[in-house]
Amino acid sequence: MSLPPSNGKIVLVSGINGYIASSIGLDLLKKGYTLRGTLRNQNHADALVNGAYNTWRDRVQMVIVSNMIADGAFDEAVKGVTAVIHPASPISSNNTTWDDAITPAVQGSLGILNSAFKHAGPRLESFVLTSSVAAVRDKYNPTQIYTEEDWNEWAEPQAKDGDTTALYAASKTMGERAIWEFRDEKKPKFSISAVLPAVVIGPPVQPAANPDDLNMTIKPLWEIFSGACAGDRDLPPVIGIGSVVDVRDVAALHIWCAENPSDSNGQRYIISNGRGTPQAVADLLRKVYPDRKGLPAEKPEKDYDSDYSWPKGGPGIQETKAKGVLGRDLIGFERSVIETVEAFERFYARYLTGEDA
Protein backbone atom coordinates (compact mmCIF):
# COMPACT_ATOMS: atom_id res chain seq x y z
CA MET A 1 0.00 0.00 0.00
CA SER A 2 1.46 3.36 -1.04
CA LEU A 3 0.95 6.14 1.45
CA PRO A 4 -0.08 9.62 0.35
CA PRO A 5 2.59 12.20 1.03
CA SER A 6 2.07 14.49 3.99
CA ASN A 7 0.31 17.69 3.02
CA GLY A 8 2.02 19.55 5.87
CA LYS A 9 -1.24 20.39 7.62
CA ILE A 10 -2.34 19.38 11.12
CA VAL A 11 -5.98 18.82 12.02
CA LEU A 12 -7.08 18.52 15.64
CA VAL A 13 -9.93 16.08 16.33
CA SER A 14 -11.29 15.98 19.87
CA GLY A 15 -12.29 12.70 21.50
CA ILE A 16 -10.40 10.81 18.81
CA ASN A 17 -11.25 7.38 20.21
CA GLY A 18 -14.97 8.07 19.77
CA TYR A 19 -17.08 6.37 17.12
CA ILE A 20 -17.45 9.37 14.80
CA ALA A 21 -14.12 10.97 15.65
CA SER A 22 -12.05 7.87 14.91
CA SER A 23 -13.63 7.61 11.47
CA ILE A 24 -12.86 11.28 10.78
CA GLY A 25 -9.28 10.66 11.90
CA LEU A 26 -8.83 7.70 9.57
CA ASP A 27 -10.04 9.68 6.56
CA LEU A 28 -7.78 12.60 7.42
CA LEU A 29 -4.74 10.30 7.56
CA LYS A 30 -5.66 8.77 4.21
CA LYS A 31 -5.77 12.26 2.72
CA GLY A 32 -2.26 13.14 3.90
CA TYR A 33 -3.00 15.20 7.00
CA THR A 34 -1.16 14.93 10.27
CA LEU A 35 -3.77 13.94 12.82
CA ARG A 36 -3.67 15.38 16.30
CA GLY A 37 -6.25 13.71 18.51
CA THR A 38 -7.28 14.41 22.06
CA LEU A 39 -8.53 11.78 24.46
CA ARG A 40 -8.57 11.08 28.17
CA ASN A 41 -6.75 7.78 28.38
CA GLN A 42 -3.30 6.72 27.14
CA ASN A 43 -4.47 3.13 26.72
CA HIS A 44 -7.05 4.27 24.19
CA ALA A 45 -4.38 6.26 22.38
CA ASP A 46 -2.12 3.21 22.18
CA ALA A 47 -4.98 1.07 20.88
CA LEU A 48 -5.61 3.44 17.96
CA VAL A 49 -1.95 3.99 17.09
CA ASN A 50 -1.21 0.27 17.19
CA GLY A 51 -4.50 -0.63 15.53
CA ALA A 52 -6.50 1.32 12.95
CA TYR A 53 -3.94 4.10 12.58
CA ASN A 54 -0.81 1.96 12.58
CA THR A 55 -0.09 2.45 8.87
CA TRP A 56 0.12 6.22 9.38
CA ARG A 57 1.53 6.23 12.91
CA ASP A 58 4.30 8.70 11.96
CA ARG A 59 1.59 11.27 11.26
CA VAL A 60 -0.42 10.67 14.43
CA GLN A 61 -0.10 12.87 17.50
CA MET A 62 -2.05 12.00 20.64
CA VAL A 63 -2.70 14.57 23.36
CA ILE A 64 -4.14 13.54 26.72
CA VAL A 65 -6.86 15.94 27.91
CA SER A 66 -8.14 14.42 31.11
CA ASN A 67 -10.79 17.08 31.74
CA MET A 68 -12.14 18.79 28.64
CA ILE A 69 -14.00 21.48 30.60
CA ALA A 70 -10.99 22.63 32.64
CA ASP A 71 -9.76 26.15 31.90
CA GLY A 72 -7.27 26.05 29.05
CA ALA A 73 -7.67 22.29 28.55
CA PHE A 74 -7.02 22.57 24.80
CA ASP A 75 -4.55 25.48 24.78
CA GLU A 76 -1.57 23.35 23.81
CA ALA A 77 -3.47 20.95 21.57
CA VAL A 78 -4.69 23.66 19.20
CA LYS A 79 -1.31 25.26 18.48
CA GLY A 80 -0.35 25.27 14.81
CA VAL A 81 -3.40 23.44 13.48
CA THR A 82 -5.19 24.17 10.23
CA ALA A 83 -8.56 22.97 11.45
CA VAL A 84 -10.30 21.93 14.65
CA ILE A 85 -13.03 19.28 14.48
CA HIS A 86 -14.92 18.84 17.74
CA PRO A 87 -16.97 15.63 18.01
CA ALA A 88 -16.17 15.06 21.71
CA SER A 89 -19.07 15.36 24.10
CA PRO A 90 -19.03 14.63 27.83
CA ILE A 91 -22.61 13.41 27.90
CA SER A 92 -23.45 9.73 28.27
CA SER A 93 -26.34 7.57 29.42
CA ASN A 94 -25.01 7.98 32.95
CA ASN A 95 -25.69 11.73 32.97
CA THR A 96 -28.88 12.36 34.91
CA THR A 97 -28.65 16.01 35.99
CA TRP A 98 -28.23 19.42 34.40
CA ASP A 99 -24.76 19.79 35.93
CA ASP A 100 -23.74 16.37 34.60
CA ALA A 101 -24.89 16.99 31.05
CA ILE A 102 -25.64 20.55 30.00
CA THR A 103 -22.90 22.47 31.76
CA PRO A 104 -20.07 20.24 30.46
CA ALA A 105 -21.48 20.19 26.92
CA VAL A 106 -21.62 23.97 26.69
CA GLN A 107 -18.31 24.53 28.50
CA GLY A 108 -16.62 21.85 26.39
CA SER A 109 -17.66 23.51 23.12
CA LEU A 110 -16.73 26.99 24.30
CA GLY A 111 -13.51 25.79 25.92
CA ILE A 112 -11.99 24.32 22.78
CA LEU A 113 -13.32 27.23 20.70
CA ASN A 114 -11.74 29.78 23.05
CA SER A 115 -8.46 27.87 22.96
CA ALA A 116 -8.55 27.91 19.16
CA PHE A 117 -9.35 31.63 19.10
CA LYS A 118 -6.51 32.54 21.44
CA HIS A 119 -3.77 29.98 20.82
CA ALA A 120 -4.13 28.19 17.46
CA GLY A 121 -2.31 30.83 15.47
CA PRO A 122 -2.66 32.17 11.92
CA ARG A 123 -2.84 28.78 10.21
CA LEU A 124 -6.27 28.02 11.63
CA GLU A 125 -8.90 28.14 8.89
CA SER A 126 -11.91 26.28 10.26
CA PHE A 127 -13.72 25.00 13.34
CA VAL A 128 -16.31 22.25 12.86
CA LEU A 129 -18.70 21.17 15.62
CA THR A 130 -20.47 17.83 15.74
CA SER A 131 -24.01 18.73 16.75
CA SER A 132 -27.04 16.47 16.19
CA VAL A 133 -30.33 16.30 14.37
CA ALA A 134 -31.72 16.40 17.91
CA ALA A 135 -30.89 20.12 17.85
CA VAL A 136 -33.62 20.73 15.23
CA ARG A 137 -36.33 18.26 16.23
CA ASP A 138 -39.68 19.25 17.70
CA LYS A 139 -41.07 16.09 19.28
CA TYR A 140 -44.52 17.67 19.50
CA ASN A 141 -44.92 18.13 15.75
CA PRO A 142 -45.43 14.70 14.13
CA THR A 143 -45.74 16.07 10.59
CA GLN A 144 -42.79 18.45 10.39
CA ILE A 145 -40.14 18.19 7.68
CA TYR A 146 -36.97 19.41 9.37
CA THR A 147 -34.38 21.68 7.80
CA GLU A 148 -31.28 23.54 8.96
CA GLU A 149 -33.50 26.52 9.74
CA ASP A 150 -35.22 24.69 12.59
CA TRP A 151 -34.20 24.62 16.24
CA ASN A 152 -35.19 22.42 19.14
CA GLU A 153 -37.15 24.66 21.51
CA TRP A 154 -38.55 22.06 23.92
CA ALA A 155 -35.54 20.21 25.34
CA GLU A 156 -33.91 23.00 27.34
CA PRO A 157 -36.98 23.94 29.44
CA GLN A 158 -37.86 20.30 30.02
CA ALA A 159 -34.30 19.48 31.08
CA LYS A 160 -34.39 22.43 33.47
CA ASP A 161 -37.56 20.96 34.96
CA GLY A 162 -35.74 17.70 35.66
CA ASP A 163 -36.75 15.62 32.63
CA THR A 164 -33.68 13.40 32.19
CA THR A 165 -34.90 12.17 28.80
CA ALA A 166 -34.43 15.72 27.47
CA LEU A 167 -30.80 16.04 28.57
CA TYR A 168 -29.16 14.74 25.39
CA ALA A 169 -31.18 16.93 23.04
CA ALA A 170 -30.75 19.91 25.34
CA SER A 171 -26.99 19.41 25.53
CA LYS A 172 -26.62 19.25 21.76
CA THR A 173 -28.91 22.23 21.19
CA MET A 174 -27.28 24.43 23.79
CA GLY A 175 -23.76 23.36 22.87
CA GLU A 176 -24.41 24.38 19.27
CA ARG A 177 -26.13 27.64 20.17
CA ALA A 178 -23.06 28.53 22.22
CA ILE A 179 -20.72 28.38 19.21
CA TRP A 180 -23.00 30.59 17.12
CA GLU A 181 -23.17 33.13 19.93
CA PHE A 182 -19.36 33.00 20.12
CA ARG A 183 -19.13 33.62 16.37
CA ASP A 184 -21.48 36.60 16.55
CA GLU A 185 -19.60 38.13 19.48
CA LYS A 186 -15.96 37.40 18.67
CA LYS A 187 -16.11 37.42 14.85
CA PRO A 188 -13.14 35.07 14.46
CA LYS A 189 -11.09 35.03 11.26
CA PHE A 190 -11.58 31.26 10.93
CA SER A 191 -14.83 29.67 9.79
CA ILE A 192 -17.29 28.02 12.15
CA SER A 193 -19.74 25.35 10.98
CA ALA A 194 -21.84 22.56 12.47
CA VAL A 195 -22.64 19.04 11.29
CA LEU A 196 -25.94 17.62 12.55
CA PRO A 197 -25.99 13.84 12.04
CA ALA A 198 -28.99 11.59 12.28
CA VAL A 199 -28.59 8.30 14.18
CA VAL A 200 -25.16 7.16 13.08
CA ILE A 201 -24.54 3.55 12.05
CA GLY A 202 -21.85 1.85 9.98
CA PRO A 203 -18.68 -0.10 10.75
CA PRO A 204 -16.54 1.29 13.58
CA VAL A 205 -12.89 2.05 12.91
CA GLN A 206 -11.77 0.89 16.35
CA PRO A 207 -14.60 -0.81 18.22
CA ALA A 208 -14.79 -0.99 21.98
CA ALA A 209 -12.98 -3.95 23.51
CA ASN A 210 -16.29 -5.20 24.87
CA PRO A 211 -19.55 -4.92 22.92
CA ASP A 212 -21.28 -3.72 26.09
CA ASP A 213 -19.32 -0.49 25.60
CA LEU A 214 -20.33 0.13 21.98
CA ASN A 215 -21.55 3.55 20.93
CA MET A 216 -25.23 3.94 21.79
CA THR A 217 -26.29 4.25 18.13
CA ILE A 218 -24.79 0.95 16.94
CA LYS A 219 -25.30 -1.01 20.14
CA PRO A 220 -28.92 -1.77 19.11
CA LEU A 221 -27.54 -3.51 15.98
CA TRP A 222 -25.32 -5.63 18.16
CA GLU A 223 -28.22 -6.54 20.44
CA ILE A 224 -30.32 -7.62 17.47
CA PHE A 225 -27.54 -9.65 15.84
CA SER A 226 -26.11 -11.24 18.99
CA GLY A 227 -29.37 -12.79 20.17
CA ALA A 228 -30.39 -10.36 22.92
CA CYS A 229 -33.70 -9.80 21.09
CA ALA A 230 -34.28 -13.40 20.00
CA GLY A 231 -37.75 -14.60 19.19
CA ASP A 232 -40.51 -12.43 20.59
CA ARG A 233 -38.32 -10.39 22.93
CA ASP A 234 -38.67 -6.64 22.61
CA LEU A 235 -36.56 -4.88 20.02
CA PRO A 236 -34.54 -1.82 21.04
CA PRO A 237 -36.65 1.36 20.82
CA VAL A 238 -36.56 3.63 17.80
CA ILE A 239 -34.16 6.51 18.47
CA GLY A 240 -35.81 9.85 17.77
CA ILE A 241 -37.78 9.68 14.53
CA GLY A 242 -35.66 6.86 13.11
CA SER A 243 -33.39 8.93 10.87
CA VAL A 244 -30.14 7.15 10.01
CA VAL A 245 -26.82 7.89 8.32
CA ASP A 246 -23.54 6.07 7.79
CA VAL A 247 -20.55 7.09 9.89
CA ARG A 248 -18.34 7.30 6.80
CA ASP A 249 -20.61 9.93 5.26
CA VAL A 250 -20.63 11.85 8.54
CA ALA A 251 -16.83 11.82 8.56
CA ALA A 252 -16.68 13.00 4.95
CA LEU A 253 -18.97 15.95 5.68
CA HIS A 254 -16.87 17.09 8.65
CA ILE A 255 -13.78 17.06 6.48
CA TRP A 256 -15.55 18.89 3.66
CA CYS A 257 -16.51 21.65 6.11
CA ALA A 258 -12.93 21.87 7.35
CA GLU A 259 -11.50 22.00 3.82
CA ASN A 260 -13.99 24.55 2.49
CA PRO A 261 -14.06 27.30 5.08
CA SER A 262 -15.37 30.04 2.79
CA ASP A 263 -18.37 27.91 1.83
CA SER A 264 -19.08 26.31 5.21
CA ASN A 265 -18.64 29.37 7.41
CA GLY A 266 -21.80 30.06 9.39
CA GLN A 267 -23.56 26.99 8.02
CA ARG A 268 -25.39 24.07 9.60
CA TYR A 269 -25.55 20.77 7.72
CA ILE A 270 -28.04 18.07 8.61
CA ILE A 271 -26.81 14.71 7.34
CA SER A 272 -29.38 11.93 7.13
CA ASN A 273 -30.29 9.27 4.60
CA GLY A 274 -33.81 8.11 5.22
CA ARG A 275 -35.45 6.18 8.00
CA GLY A 276 -34.45 2.76 9.33
CA THR A 277 -35.83 1.24 12.52
CA PRO A 278 -34.67 -1.69 14.68
CA GLN A 279 -37.40 -3.75 13.04
CA ALA A 280 -35.93 -2.90 9.65
CA VAL A 281 -32.53 -4.06 10.92
CA ALA A 282 -33.99 -7.35 12.16
CA ASP A 283 -35.87 -8.02 8.92
CA LEU A 284 -32.77 -7.33 6.84
CA LEU A 285 -30.55 -9.58 8.97
CA ARG A 286 -32.99 -12.49 8.67
CA LYS A 287 -32.63 -12.23 4.88
CA VAL A 288 -28.85 -11.92 4.93
CA TYR A 289 -28.34 -14.59 7.62
CA PRO A 290 -31.20 -17.05 6.99
CA ASP A 291 -29.56 -19.83 9.03
CA ARG A 292 -28.60 -17.73 12.01
CA LYS A 293 -30.31 -18.62 15.26
CA GLY A 294 -31.27 -15.99 17.79
CA LEU A 295 -32.57 -13.27 15.47
CA PRO A 296 -35.88 -11.57 16.31
CA ALA A 297 -39.08 -13.08 14.99
CA GLU A 298 -40.79 -11.41 12.05
CA LYS A 299 -43.59 -9.01 12.97
CA PRO A 300 -46.83 -8.89 10.96
CA GLU A 301 -46.85 -5.09 10.65
CA LYS A 302 -43.90 -3.01 9.50
CA ASP A 303 -42.91 0.31 11.06
CA TYR A 304 -40.79 1.37 8.08
CA ASP A 305 -41.05 1.71 4.30
CA SER A 306 -39.35 -0.90 2.14
CA ASP A 307 -37.09 1.73 0.55
CA TYR A 308 -36.33 3.31 3.95
CA SER A 309 -37.88 6.58 2.86
CA TRP A 310 -39.79 9.04 5.02
CA PRO A 311 -43.51 8.38 5.51
CA LYS A 312 -45.94 10.52 3.59
CA GLY A 313 -47.31 13.23 5.81
CA GLY A 314 -44.19 13.41 7.97
CA PRO A 315 -42.20 13.55 10.02
CA GLY A 316 -39.13 13.78 7.84
CA ILE A 317 -35.86 15.54 7.12
CA GLN A 318 -34.87 17.62 4.14
CA GLU A 319 -31.64 15.88 3.21
CA THR A 320 -30.44 17.81 0.17
CA LYS A 321 -27.94 20.31 1.61
CA ALA A 322 -25.29 17.84 2.81
CA LYS A 323 -25.71 15.61 -0.23
CA GLY A 324 -25.27 18.65 -2.42
CA VAL A 325 -21.93 19.69 -0.98
CA LEU A 326 -20.60 16.12 -0.97
CA GLY A 327 -21.69 15.76 -4.59
CA ARG A 328 -22.76 12.13 -4.33
CA ASP A 329 -25.35 9.76 -2.97
CA LEU A 330 -24.91 8.66 0.62
CA ILE A 331 -24.31 5.08 1.71
CA GLY A 332 -27.60 3.20 1.88
CA PHE A 333 -29.20 1.72 4.98
CA GLU A 334 -28.77 -1.91 3.97
CA ARG A 335 -25.08 -1.55 3.21
CA SER A 336 -24.54 0.30 6.50
CA VAL A 337 -26.26 -2.41 8.53
CA ILE A 338 -24.56 -5.33 6.77
CA GLU A 339 -21.08 -3.83 6.99
CA THR A 340 -21.61 -2.97 10.66
CA VAL A 341 -22.55 -6.56 11.41
CA GLU A 342 -19.59 -7.84 9.40
CA ALA A 343 -17.38 -5.70 11.62
CA PHE A 344 -19.02 -7.28 14.67
CA GLU A 345 -18.21 -10.71 13.27
CA ARG A 346 -14.55 -9.76 12.90
CA PHE A 347 -14.10 -8.08 16.23
CA TYR A 348 -16.54 -9.90 18.52
CA ALA A 349 -16.62 -13.48 17.25
CA ARG A 350 -16.04 -14.88 20.75
CA TYR A 351 -19.19 -13.17 22.03
CA LEU A 352 -21.48 -14.49 19.33
CA THR A 353 -23.70 -17.54 19.56
CA GLY A 354 -25.52 -19.44 16.86
CA GLU A 355 -24.51 -21.34 13.79
CA ASP A 356 -22.73 -18.41 12.15
CA ALA A 357 -20.55 -17.55 15.15
RALINSUL-V940399 format. One record per pair of residues at least 24 apart in sequence whose ideal C-beta (glycine too) atoms are under 8 Angstrom apart, sorted by the first residue. I is the first residue (numbers start at 1). J is the second residue. Records with the same first field share a line. If there is no record, write none. Layout:
# RALINSUL-V940399
I: J + J
This chain:
# RALINSUL-V940399
1: 55
3: 55 + 56
4: 30 + 31 + 32
5: 32
6: 32 + 33 + 34 + 59
7: 31 + 32 + 33
8: 34
9: 33 + 34 + 82 + 83 + 123
10: 34 + 35 + 36 + 61 + 80 + 81 + 82
11: 35 + 36 + 81 + 82 + 83 + 84 + 85 + 258
12: 36 + 37 + 38 + 74 + 77 + 78 + 81 + 83 + 84 + 85
13: 37 + 38 + 85 + 87
14: 38 + 65 + 68 + 74 + 84 + 85 + 86 + 87 + 88 + 112
15: 39 + 68 + 87 + 88 + 89
16: 45 + 48 + 62
17: 41 + 44 + 45 + 47 + 48 + 206
18: 87 + 88 + 215
19: 200 + 204 + 215 + 217 + 218 + 247
20: 87 + 130 + 197 + 200 + 247 + 250 + 251 + 254
21: 85 + 87 + 88
22: 48 + 52 + 204 + 205 + 206
23: 202 + 204 + 205 + 247 + 248 + 250 + 251
24: 85 + 87 + 251 + 254 + 255
25: 53 + 205
26: 52 + 53 + 205 + 251
27: 248 + 251 + 252 + 255
28: 255
29: 53 + 55 + 56 + 59 + 60
30: 56
31: 255
33: 59 + 82
34: 59 + 60 + 61
35: 59 + 60 + 61
36: 61 + 62 + 63 + 77 + 81
37: 61 + 62 + 63
38: 62 + 63 + 64 + 65 + 68 + 74 + 77 + 88
39: 63 + 64 + 65
40: 64 + 65 + 66 + 67 + 68
47: 206 + 209
48: 206
51: 206
52: 205 + 206
68: 104 + 108 + 111 + 112
69: 103 + 104 + 107 + 108 + 111
70: 111
71: 111
72: 115
73: 111 + 112 + 115
74: 111 + 112 + 115 + 116
75: 115 + 118 + 119
76: 119
77: 115
78: 112 + 115 + 116 + 119 + 120 + 124
79: 119 + 120 + 121
80: 120 + 121 + 123
81: 116 + 120 + 123 + 124
82: 123 + 124 + 125 + 126 + 258
83: 124 + 125 + 126 + 127 + 128 + 258 + 259
84: 112 + 113 + 116 + 120 + 124 + 126 + 127 + 128
85: 128 + 130 + 254 + 255 + 258
86: 112 + 113 + 127 + 128 + 129 + 130
87: 130 + 254
89: 130 + 171 + 172 + 175
91: 167 + 168 + 171
93: 216
95: 167
96: 164 + 167
97: 164
98: 159 + 160 + 167
100: 167
101: 159 + 167 + 168 + 170 + 171
102: 159 + 167 + 170 + 171 + 174
105: 171 + 172 + 174 + 175
106: 171 + 174 + 175 + 178
108: 175
109: 175 + 176 + 178 + 179
110: 178 + 179 + 182
113: 179 + 182 + 192
114: 182
116: 188 + 190
117: 182 + 186 + 188
120: 190
124: 189 + 190
125: 190 + 191 + 258 + 261
126: 190 + 191 + 192 + 193 + 257 + 258 + 259 + 261 + 264 + 265
127: 179 + 188 + 190 + 191 + 192 + 193
128: 192 + 193 + 194 + 195 + 254 + 257 + 258 + 264
129: 175 + 176 + 179 + 192 + 193 + 194 + 195
130: 194 + 195 + 197 + 254
131: 172 + 175 + 176 + 194 + 195 + 196 + 268
132: 168 + 169 + 172 + 196 + 197
133: 196 + 197 + 198 + 240 + 243 + 270 + 272 + 317
134: 168 + 169 + 172 + 173 + 240
135: 169 + 172 + 173 + 176 + 196
136: 196 + 270
137: 169 + 240 + 241
141: 315
142: 314 + 315
143: 313 + 314 + 315
144: 314 + 315 + 316
145: 310 + 314 + 315 + 316 + 317 + 318
146: 270 + 315 + 316 + 317 + 318
147: 270 + 317 + 318 + 321
148: 196 + 267 + 268 + 269 + 270 + 321
151: 177
176: 268
183: 266
190: 261
191: 257 + 261 + 262 + 264 + 265 + 266
192: 265 + 266
193: 257 + 264 + 265 + 266 + 267 + 268 + 269
194: 267 + 268 + 269
195: 250 + 253 + 254 + 257 + 269 + 271 + 322
196: 268 + 269 + 270 + 271
197: 245 + 250 + 271 + 272
198: 240 + 243 + 244 + 245 + 270 + 271 + 272 + 273 + 317
199: 239 + 240 + 242 + 243 + 244 + 245
200: 244 + 245 + 246 + 247 + 250
201: 244 + 245 + 246 + 247 + 276 + 336 + 337 + 340
202: 246 + 247 + 248 + 249 + 331 + 336 + 339 + 340
203: 247 + 339 + 340 + 342 + 343
204: 247 + 340 + 343
207: 343 + 344 + 347 + 348
211: 344 + 348 + 351
218: 340
220: 278 + 281
221: 281 + 337 + 340 + 341 + 344
222: 344 + 348
224: 278 + 281 + 282 + 285 + 295 + 296
225: 285 + 295 + 341 + 344 + 352
226: 294 + 344 + 348 + 351 + 352 + 353
227: 293 + 294 + 295 + 352 + 353 + 354
229: 278 + 282 + 295 + 296
230: 293 + 294 + 295 + 296
231: 296 + 297
232: 296 + 297
233: 296
235: 278 + 279 + 282 + 296
236: 278
237: 278
238: 277 + 278 + 303
241: 275 + 315 + 316 + 317
242: 275 + 276 + 277 + 304
243: 272 + 274 + 275 + 317
244: 272 + 273 + 274 + 275 + 276 + 308 + 333 + 336
245: 271 + 272 + 273 + 330
246: 273 + 330 + 331 + 335 + 336
248: 331
249: 273 + 322 + 326 + 330 + 331
252: 326
253: 322 + 325 + 326
256: 325 + 326
260: 325
263: 325
264: 325
269: 321 + 322 + 325
270: 317 + 318 + 319 + 321 + 322
271: 319 + 322 + 330
272: 317 + 319 + 322
273: 308 + 319 + 330 + 331 + 332 + 333
274: 307 + 308 + 309 + 310 + 319 + 333
275: 304 + 305 + 308 + 309 + 310 + 311 + 316
276: 304 + 308 + 333 + 337
277: 303 + 304
279: 303 + 304
280: 304 + 308 + 333
281: 337
284: 334 + 337 + 338
285: 337 + 341
288: 338 + 341
289: 356
291: 355 + 356
292: 354 + 355 + 356
293: 353 + 354 + 355
294: 353 + 354
308: 332 + 333 + 334
